[in-house]
Amino acid sequence: MQTLMIRLFAALSIPEAVADALIPLQAGVPGAGWRPKAAFHITLRFFGEVDEGTAERIDDALGAVRMKPFVQTLQGVGAFADADRLRAIYAAAAAGEPLVRLASKCEAAARRGGLKMETRSYRPHVTLAYLKGADPTRTAAWIARHNLFISDPWTVSSFGLYSSRLGRSGSVYHLEREYSLA
């Protein structure tokens, strides 16, 4: 019998008005695969492909997360790169103490679910585009042009557990559970 696997991550949704403010940034980088507004989110912890039992343990642990709602903004832009190529451009999330604490609680939920600790440092962001063959000079110019971007603040009072399914035009995300912070 084959075990059902599901690709999961915990994330903050982006309010419609903030997402609308990101759309004008999505131009001027040839080779960019711009993400649709519906895909905008701030990942708290990527869990990866997990079986149903692990998913249930993670869900239980995330459901126990408690902290006060907090105010969040996006501030600045940047790019992720491997040693040999640019991979993505993003709007940075202001990494205040409450956001980092929530991400830490999601990391603890992953550990309670049986997953190994994430070794990469947490860099909260909203992915705007994945890059394929993008010119580094054009990408640097895009970053310089938009680096002063600041979103309107919003109150984070919940976060979600999302599934991710790979489709022809990129990943499609589905909210599986929503957890209130209060």
N, C-alpha and C positions, 0 to 999 in steps of 0.2 A: 504494500500500500504506500502511495506517495504522500509525503507530508506537504500540506499547503503552506506556502511561504508568502509573506506579504512584506512589501518595502514600506517602512514607516519612518516618520520624523515628527518631532514636536516643534511647533512654530507659533509665532504671533501673526495674526492676519493684519493686513494694512487697510485702514479706513478708505472708503471710496474717494474722498477728497484728497487724501495724500497720494493715493494711486494715480488720480487724475493729474496731480502736479508732477509726477514722474514721467508721464507719457511724452511731454515736450523734450525731455532729455534724450529720447530714443531716436537719434538721427546723427549722421555725420561720421560714422565709423563703418567703412566698407568691410565686409566680412563678418559683420555682427548679425547674429540671429536674435532679434529682439524678442523678449519674452512677452506674452500677452498679460494684460492687466490682471486677469484672473489668477495668474501664477505668482504674483507679488506676495512675498511673505518674509519674515525674519526667522530663520531657523534657530531653534534653541538647542536641539540635539538631533542629529541624524542617527537613526537606529539601524538602518540597512534592512537586508532581507532577514526576517525572523519568522519562526514557526508560530502557530496559534497559541501555544502555551506561553511562550516568551511574550507575545503580544498582550496576552491577558495579564501577565505579571507587570508589564510596563504600564498598561492601562490602570491597574489598581494603584500602582505607585504614583502615577501622575494625578490620579483622582484625590490623593491624600495631600497634594501640595497646597500649602496655605501661605499667603502673604498679602500685604495690602496692595490694592491697585496702585499704579504709578503712571507718571507722565512720560511719554516717549516721543522722540523726534528722530528724523533722519538728518544727517549733517555731513556734507561732502560726498565725493565720489572717489572711486579707485578702480584698480584692475588686479586680478589674480593672474599669476603667471607660473608656469613650470620653468625649469632651467632653459628650455629651448623655445617656448612659445607662450603667447598670451592666451589665457583660457576664458576669461569672463570680465565684464565690467559691471560695476555695482554702485548703488547708493549706500553709503555707510550709515549704520544706526549709531546714534550717540550711545556709547556703552557706559551708561551710568550704573551705579551700584545695584539698583533694583533689577535691571535687565540681566546683569551678570549673575546676581543671586538666583534669579529664575532659571537661567541656563544651568547653573550649578545644581539646582534641585532636579532638573531634567536629566542631568548626568547621573545623579544619585539614583533616579528611577531606572535608568539604563542598567546600572550596576545591580540593582535589586532584581531586574529582569534577567540577569545572568550574562550581560554583555561586558566586554572588556572596556576599560577606561579609555576615553578619547585622548589621544596623545597630542593632537594639534591644538594650538592655542585658539581660544574663541574669538572670532572676528565677526560680530553681528553685522548683517548687511541684507539688502534686497538685490538679488541678481536682476540686472536689466537686460543683459544679453550674454550669450555664449559666443565666443569668437572662433572663427575658422579662417586662418590666413590673414588676420588683420595686420595692417601696417603699424608697427610700434610708434612711428612718428605721428600718424593720424590719431592713434589712441591716446598718446600723451597730450596732443592738442585738445582732444575731447575732454580729458581730465582737467586740463588747465582752464578750459572754457566753463566747466560746470562745477568746479571744486568748491565754490562758495554756496552751493545749493543748501538750503535749510527748509525742511518741511514745517508745516504747522504742527504744533504739539497735539497729541491725542492721549486719552486715558486708556491704559491697558487694564482691563478688569477680568480678562480671561485669556486662555491660550488653547491651542488645539493639538490633537493627534491626527496627523494626515497620512493617507496612503499615497503612494506615488506609482503610477503605471507609465511605462515608456510607450509613447505613441510615435507616429511618423513625424510629427512636427515638434517633438520634444516630450518631456514628462507632463502628465496630467495629474493634478492633485485633487484629492477628495478628503473633505473633513470627515473623519470617522467619529471623533468624540471632541466635545468642548468642555473645558474645565474652568470653573469660576475661581478666581483668586481669593475671594472673600470667604 
